[in-house]
Amino acid sequence: MKIFHVAGGGDRGGAKTHILALCSQLKERYDLTLVSLRSGDFSDSAQAAGIRTRTLFSWFVPYDYFRLIRLVRAEKPDIVHCHGAKANIAGLLVKLFCGVTVITTVHSDYQLDYMNSAAKRYTIGAMNGRALRHLDYYVTVSELFKNMLISRGFDPHKCMSIYNGLDFEEKASPFDRNAWLKATGIDYEEGDVVLGILARLTPVKDIPTLLRAFAKARQGNPRLKLLIGGDGEDTEALKALANQLKLGKSVSFMGWVTDVPHFFAACDIDVLCSISESFPYSILEGIREGCAVITSDVGGMSRLIDHGENGFIFQPRDVDAFADHILELSLDEDKRRRFAARLYDKASALYSLKSMADTQSRIYEDIARLSHVPKRREVLICGAYGKGNSGDEAILRAIIASMRTIDPLIPLTVMTRKPEETRLQYGVRAIYTFDVPLFLRAARRTKLFINGGGSLIQDSTSSRSLYYYLFTIWAARCCGAKVLMYGCGIGHVARSVNRRLARLILDRSDHVITLRDAISRQELQDMGITRPDVRDSADPALSLEPADDQVACDYLRRHGLDPEGRYICFSLRPWKNFDNYAPFAEAADYARDRYGLETVFMPIEDPTDVAPSERTARMMHSGSHLLPAPPQVELTMAVLRRMQLMCAMRLHALVFSAAANTPFIAVSYDIKVQSFMEYVHNPSCCGLDTVTGAFLREQIDRVMADPDAYRDNAAHLRAMEAQNSRAAREMLGLR
């Protein structure tokens, strides 16, 4: 594969390091040429690194672009890979005039690149922003920047992440640290603690926050010193601020630093205080030389730093928190060494040059593969998504994970009440549930339409929802898509006219229906739906794995619960005219008095489930805890692992408990709850109309007498759930 990398040629700092490091690795794998649109240090460094380099530079930029177009036409690269504003504008011209695939690496927030220059912001900045919209693919150097692009309307399927890599073996050569530090101009004495930062001195780097935090920390430790390496338009203003803060010779403005390894080898703590970053090389370079790290929460820093374990993270512009962390590390040499050692082990494993190059190679191979796949290959997923129900979101998460296991590159579109939120959370295309024109447009591109889990075919809540889901199935089929009803529940459909309509639309031999319970199969037969390929499966959410136990413990602690405590969890919901929550309160008090179980109420649909939980709590004699719904389904499952028993009205509270191997009892408001309990052979279930405190007490006794007898539900259910993805694979022609 022939690759052209195009850079503006004025690249410095992290962008320069990234481009040269990446090209140095990739030149061994591909026919690679680096094109620099400026002569000077960047192109000289590239040639010195053994990278085939072409410099196209005159004082007339349009002529340089013309020469690049002519070069691309002559060389015919498979991919042109751009870096930076000037290169992105050139890349758009190359795409228009040469028809080649163009990708760009987004090294920074393009809307903040020229914060201090209105002229540049409204010229090259504006042109770059417009050019970006028309390139083919986007590589971001952190997940945060990927989400930034998605939130601004970029296609999630065209955004890919790569993390910066560094050769952790190339450390600074031995040197006289004391002499080096004294030569910087600070009044250094042996035993002083030295902070260091390498950055462009521009507004986005927020050096004023560093100076103020440093000044505050020095009040607690006068032996602090600060080295600031870099230049930029804010240099004089920052020096004036340092004078105003009376920092004197405790601070040195060193200008642009070329000897990066010795700079960080001279420092004890590497700091970062930017308000926006991608994934800064300066942090990796400090880690390589044994620095402890304090950083603002930007870019991919939260992926690297485990706060309080191997470093400190603070929110941008939080002077007080920054100062506290500086002071704490400066006064504790052992902690600095521990943090530095732990961080080195993690960073050297995750952020090696080879790892970066391997990721970029996979991106190239994926792009090449995408150019040869059939156009009609998309998957359209429809369900009750974007309504705040953890169960429905668990189904969606499971379906998306399954589709990406089948084919990581397959385009996915989700119909949801909250398109922007869904795009960001899952990295998929999303359209508003009731936007019929957009739905039909998507359906015409779709190979497989998934009616996504849950009991969508029912009229217990309303006939309108039944009509809607039947319409989407009918319309998708009319547009040429195959239809898969994925791990679903059927019924109950009560009205005769609705049963006839469901039979008319669903009784198609080319449909595949995978069912999450046996009663749903009987419901299909009762409606006369016999032609589809019907398979027994299980709820898609059972394919998800609980989060790490430590994460669950941290979540419980943050909300005032002891992770080692003993709890009974209740998942209640409002339902039509039901208002008899007294049996639940009675059962909660009984579990506390008899078994020492504290009561936890955890909503599955927030805020809908909060009111019945609070109402039940007020009827109890003992205390209780209202635990907010965890933000991720996997965390919900992990939290449930810490419970001794679940008592639930919500179906997915039972499903999550099964996945967590937590014993559960159920109060059924709908046939789907009863169906699930029969499916897992759990007799601890009654209806809303028959629930009593005595029944719940009896079931608590039954479970607590032999909890292990109620734990082994997930294994066989997961095996059955695999039928869902197997059916999808077959319908996509990927047997």
Salt bridges, closest charged atoms under 4 A:
GLU28 OE2 - LYS27 NZ 2.70
ASP31 OD1 - ARG52 NH1 2.75
ASP41 OD2 - LYS16 NZ 2.48
GLU75 OE1 - LYS2 NZ 3.44
ASP109 OD1 - ARG152 NH1 2.92
ASP136 OD1 - LYS95 NZ 3.26
ASP155 OD1 - HIS157 ND1 3.66
ASP155 OD2 - ARG429 NH2 2.81
ASP187 OD1 - LYS225 NZ 3.98
ASP192 OD1 - ARG223 NE 2.82
ASP192 OD2 - LYS225 NZ 3.11
ASP231 OD2 - ARG12 NH2 3.55
ASP259 OD2 - HIS262 ND1 2.77
ASP268 OD2 - ARG177 NH2 3.19
GLU277 OE2 - LYS205 NZ 2.51
GLU289 OE2 - ARG288 NE 3.65
ASP306 OD2 - LYS346 NZ 3.11
ASP320 OD1 - LYS216 NZ 2.69
GLU328 OE2 - LYS335 NZ 2.56
GLU333 OE2 - ARG337 NH2 2.69
ASP358 OD1 - ARG29 NH2 2.86
ASP358 OD2 - LYS354 NZ 2.80
GLU378 OE2 - ARG429 NH1 3.15
GLU378 OE2 - ARG445 NE 3.13
ASP407 OD1 - ARG369 NH2 2.86
ASP407 OD2 - ARG377 NH2 2.95
ASP510 OD2 - ARG477 NE 3.27
GLU523 OE2 - HIS492 ND1 3.01
GLU523 OE2 - ARG499 NH1 3.29
ASP533 OD2 - ARG535 NH2 2.85
ASP536 OD1 - ARG521 NE 3.24
ASP539 OD2 - ARG516 NH1 3.09
ASP539 OD2 - HIS652 NE2 2.97
ASP549 OD2 - ARG642 NH2 2.55
ASP554 OD1 - ARG557 NH1 3.04
GLU564 OE2 - ARG642 NH1 3.37
GLU586 OE2 - ARG697 NH1 1.98
GLU598 OE1 - HIS625 NE2 2.92
GLU605 OE1 - ARG650 NH2 3.56
ASP609 OD1 - ARG650 NH2 2.80
GLU634 OE1 - ARG397 NE 3.66
ASP701 OD1 - ARG594 NH1 3.84
ASP708 OD1 - ARG711 NE 3.15
GLU730 OE1 - ARG535 NH2 2.83
